[in-house]
Structures are given as C-alpha cells and as structure tokens.
Amino acid sequence: TSGNDKIKLSLSGQINRAINSTNDGGSTKIYPVDNDASNSRIRFVGTAKISDDLTLGTRLEVSIAPDESSVVSQNNQAPGDYFNQRWAEVSLASNRFGKLSLGEGDTASNTTAEADLSRTDVVQYAGIADISGGMFFRQKTGARNLTTLKVSDVFKSGDGLSRQSRLRYDTPVWNGFRLAGSLISNQQSDIALYWGGEGYGMKAVGAFAVSNPKISNAGLLYDGSFSLLHTASGLNLTLAGAILERVAPEDRTNLFVKLGWLANLTSQGNTAFGIDYTRSEHVAQPGDRGYSVGAAVVQAFEKFATEVYFQYRIYALDRAGGSVPVADINVGTFGARVKF
C-alpha cells in the first residue's frame, strides 16, 4: 500500500537470467549472466488524478542485475552486482495537451531503434551486443591472444540518447502519430516521431529520431526502426538503422534486419521465432566492418508471466588494413524472464 492515500501506488518488475556458452576462437566457456537486453529490475509507479484530464505521475525504477551480460568477459567472469537508477521522474499527463516529464528517464530518442513486434526482443533485437558485449575478440593467427577490442566496441545500434536526466515533452497521439522532444544534461537534445497502427490484417509500429549527442569529432545521430506483423499468419519483419555523422573520416553506421514468425503451437502461449542479420561499419575504427547473424526461439507461458528463450549468435569482424585479424565469437544463450 502507498504511504500516502492520495497517491495510487503500483509495484512491478522482472527477473531475467541467462547462461551464455561462448567460443571465442580459443576456448569454450560457460558464463551465468543477467540478460542486458532487458535486465532485472524493480519499479514503483505512483499516480494521482488532478482533474478529469490531468494526471500527476511519479516513477522510481532501479536495475538490480548481478553479472551483466554486457560486462562479463574472459578476464572478468563475475563482475558482481550492478545497481543503477533507470527512472526517477515526476510527470504531468493530459489527453488534450500531452505529457511533460522531469527527471531521470527515457530521452525522446530512446527506443527509436527498437520498434519490434516479433516477441523475440527479450533476447534478440537491434541491440545485439547486449547479450555478450563484454567479450573480447581473440587474434585469429599466431599466439591467438585476446585483443582489447570488445563486442560492444564493434556493434552499436545507435538507439538515441538512452536514459538521462532530462525535460521531455510528448504530444497527444494523432492518427497514430506522436512527437517527442527532450532537453538533456550536458547540453544534449533530441526529437523523435513515433507511429503505430492496425489495418488490412496488419499491425505496424515505427519510430525515427534525430539527436545531438555532443560527441567529440561527431555531429548528429540519426536512427529509426520499423516493424510489421501479419496478424493471421504471425509472419513479421523488423528493420532498424542508425548513422552517426563524423567530421572525419567515415560516418558510423548500423543496419539490422529480422524475419520472424509468431506461432500458436501450444496452449501455454505464443512461440516466437526469429533470424536476423546485422552489419556495422566504422565503429571501433575507420574501415572496420562487423557482421552478425542470429537465430532465436522464445516460448511464452502466459499463466506464469514467464518467457523461456534460446539464441545462437555469431559475431564477426573484418578489420581495417594493417590490423591483426580476429576470430569469430560464437554465443549460445539459454534463459528465462519472469515478470511480476
């Protein structure tokens, strides 16, 4: 119950644990992790009706994620507990005038590269580095030593400006469209357009954002995504991409495409299948080209608010001329997410 009877309080969260079996070209090891594609967390949401149209909102959300999958590496297999504030905001929401949010939370551009109707996004989405981002690439020849280059250095989805302290405004929804913009700490800013709709047996969602990340030797960040689901067959397509302008020498780019099938194979819940391909260029250094392919299955158990999932992914990197070539990294993931 709430400590204040004028505020309606809700408590929710999730636990998302996984096991990675990783071959880095030199050895295969098992790593227990918290899945950073959607990490374990707890949230408190408080609301109060000011009038028939105006609602006061508060949200406090904290990640509690032992051994993050984006941090675990060959050299640090158990990095320990991770506590981080995800949200700490106050908001005013109106059906007529939109929503104003103040505090820590999603910037307007956050999630604009993550529109996804496949239901495999608990482990397979545009942020492909999240599940194994801390793993180091290994030299392909010679002594086959580990390099200083991690998966997360090579593959970046370019998904806006994440969660930060900001002042954000969202317009009301009009014919499925909604605009959002935010002024962010460190003089950053962004603007985003969201859309969703249904018709002709299809469901679709999309987003696009322009951000000013204030990065040295870089300009604006453009990113967007689109996902289309045929509701009768369950077939779906998801696309995402991003471009970070650079003064020199090459813009950083990322492209993600996923084909999926949402099936009703059991009375327990949907079974979601997905295969994807990612190409990332000029991220770690100019001339680098990263490639990744992945396949995933997610089984929902609706009566228990649980998803069990499996993914197999290959990370490959073609280095710029003169650099030592690196071996592919192969990762098999098995895990479960329970929501409460």
N, C-alpha and C positions, 0 to 999 in steps of 0.2 A: 504494500500500500504506500501511497505517497505521504510524505511528512507534512504536506500542505493540502488540505481538502479542496482547494481551489484549482489545483493542477491535476489532470489525469495523467498517471504515470504508467508507461509500459516498459517491460524488461524483455530483451531478446538477445540473440547472439548465435554463435555456431562454434563447433569444433571441427577442424579439417586436418586430419593427419594422414601421412602417406609414407611409403617406403620407396626409395629410388635404388634401382640396381644399375650402376653406371660403369661402362667400359670406356676408358679414356685413351685407348690405343696402347696402353702399357699393362693395365690390370683391370679386374672387375671387382667392385666393392659394393657393399650394401650401406645405405645411408637412411636412417629414420629422420623424417623432416616434418615440419609444419608447412602445408602447401600454400605458398605465397601467391598463387593465382587467386586465392580467396582465403586469406589466413584466419586463424581462430580469433574470435573477438567477442566482446560483450557491449551492449548498448542500453542506454536509458533515454527514453523519449518522453518528454512532458509537453502537454498541450492544454490550452485554456481558451474557451470561446469568449472573445471580447464583445462581439456582436454577431448577428446572423451571417455576416460576410467576412469578418476579420477574426483570425485565429493567431494566438501567440504560441510559439513553439520553442522548445529547447531540445538539444540533443547532445549527449555526452557518450562517446564511444571510444573504447580502448582495445588495441590489439594485444593479445597475450599469446605469443607464438614461440614456443621453445624450438630452437634449431631451425631457423627459417630456411626454406629450400633455396632461396636466392642468395644465401650467405654460406651455407655448408660447402666445404671444398675438400680436396685431397689433403690439404695441410691443416684444416680446421674442421674436423668431422662432427664436433659437438660444440658450436659456438655459444650455446646456452640460451638463457631466457631473453625474450625480446618483448619489451613493454613500450608501447607508443600510442600517443593520443591521435586518433583518427578524426574525431569531431569534438568540438566544444563551442557550440554556437547558440545564438538567440535569433529567432526569425519572426516575421510578421507575414501572414499569407492571406490573400484576398482573391476571390474568384473574379472580381472585376478589375483589380489593379495589378495582380501578380504577387510575387513573393520577394521580400527583402531579407537577406541573411547576413549576419555579422558574426565573425569569429572564425575558428578553425573548421575547415570542411572542404568539400569539393569546390575547386575553382570551376568557372563556367566551361572550360575546355576539358576537364577531367571526364573520362569515359567516352569522349567523342570518337576515339579509335576502337571502341569496344562494343558497338552495336552488334548483337548476336542473338539469333533466335534458335540456334541449334540445340541448346541444352547440354552441350558438351563443355561449356565455358568454365565449369568448375575446375577443369584441368587443361583444356585446350581452347585457347583464344589468342588474340593478336599479340599479347604479351608472352611470347613463347619462352623467354628467358626466365620467367618467374619460377618455374618448376625446378630449374637446375642452374641458376645464374651464377653461382659462386664457383663452379667447376673450372679448373684451369685447363687450357689446351696443352697438349704434350707435343714435343718435337717429333716429326714423322720419321726422321733419319738420325743416324749417329747414336749418341748416348740416350736419345729419347727422353730427355729431361723435361720436366714441367716448365712451361713458359710463365710469364707474368700476365698473360692475356686470359681473361675470363669470358665465359659465355655471355654475360651481361655487358661486356665491353663491345661485343660484336653485333648483338641483336637488341635493338631498341625500337619499341612500337611507335614512339613519338606521340604518346597519348597525352597531349596537352601539358598542363602545369600541375597535375596531381592535386593533392590536398594541401592547403596552406591557410595561413591567416589572411582573410580577405573580406571585402564588402562585395556582396553578389546580389544581382537583381535578375529575376526571371519574369518574363511577360506571361500573361494568361495564354492558354492554348487556343489557337485559332485555326480551324480546319486541319488539326493535327500538327501544326507548326508551333514552335516555341523558341523565342530568342533568350539568350542569357549573356551576361557580361559581368566581369569582376575586376576590381582593383585590388592588387595583391601586395604583400610585403616585398621589400627590396625593389619597389617601383615597377613590378611586373604588371601585366594586364592581358586580358583576353576577351574574345567574343565568340559565341557559338550559336549554331542553329540546329535544333532538334526537330525530328518529324517522325510520326508513326501513323499507320492507317491499315484498314482492312477492306477487302472487296474483291469480287470476282474469284472467290475461293483462295485468295492470297492474304498473307499478313506481312507487313514490311515495317522496318524501322531504319532510321538513318540519322547521321549527325555530321557536322562539319565545323571546324574551329580554326581561328587564326589567333596566335599567341605571340607575345613579346617576352621571351624568357630571359632577356638581359644576359646572354652568354657572350663571353669574350670571343671575338672573331666570328660572330654569327649574327644573323638577322632574325627574321620572323620564322615561326614554326607553323606549318600548315598540316592539318591532319583531318581525317574523316573516315567514316565507315558506313556500310550498308548491309542489311541482312534481309533476305526474302524467304518466306516459308509458304509452301503449298500445303494448305491445312489438310486436305483429303489424303494425300499420299505421304506427307511428312517430309518430302524432299526439300532441302533448303540450301541456300548459297549465302556465304558471308564474305565480304571484301573489306579490307582496311588498308590504309596507306598514310604515309607521312613524309614531309620534306622539310628539313631544317636548312634555311639559307646560310651559306658560309661565304665570308669575304673572299677566301682562297683556301684550297684550290678547287674543291668539289663540294656540292651540296650533299648532305647526309640524307639518304632515302631508305624507306622500308615499304615492302609490299607483302600483304598476307591474303591468301585466298583459301577458303574452306568449303568443301562439299559435305553435306550431311544428310542423314536420314533419321527421322523421328518416328519410331515404330511402336506399335502396341502388341508386344509379344507375350505379355503376361499381365495378369490382373493386379500385380503389385504396383505397377506404374510404367511410365514410358521408358523405352530403351532407346538411347540416342547414340548414333554412330557418326564419326567424322574423320575425314582425311584432309590434311592441309599442306600447303607449301608456302614458305617464306623466303624472300630474297632481301637482303640488307646490304647496302653499299656505302663505302667511305665512312664507316662509323668509328672503328678503332683507329684507323689511319687512312689517308687517301690511297685509293687503289684497292683496298680490301673489299672482298665480296663474300658475304656469308650466305649460306643456303641451309634450309632446314625442311625436313618432311616429317610429318607426324600422323599417327592414327590413334583414335581413342574410342572407347565404349563407356557409356555412363548408364547405369541402371538405377532408376528411382524406386524407392519404397515409400509410397506416399503416406501410408498409415503410420509410419515411424519418422516422417520428415527427414529421411536419410537418402543419400546417394552413394553408391559404390562405383568406383571408376578404375579404368586401366588405360594407360597410354604408353606408346612406344615412339620415341623421337630420336632423330639423328641431327646433330649439329655439325656442319662442315664449313670450312673457311679456306678460300683461296687468297693467299697473302700477296701484297704488292711486290713488285720486282725487287730482288735482293734480300727479301725477308726469308727466314728459315720456314719451310713448310711445316704445317701442323697436322696431326692425325684427327680423324673424326671422333666425336664423342657420341656414344650410343647410350640412351637412358630408357629404362623400363620403369614405369611408375604404377603402383597399386595403392589405392587409398579410399577413404570414406569421409564424407561430410555429414554431420548431424546438426540440424538447426533446432533452436529452441526459442 
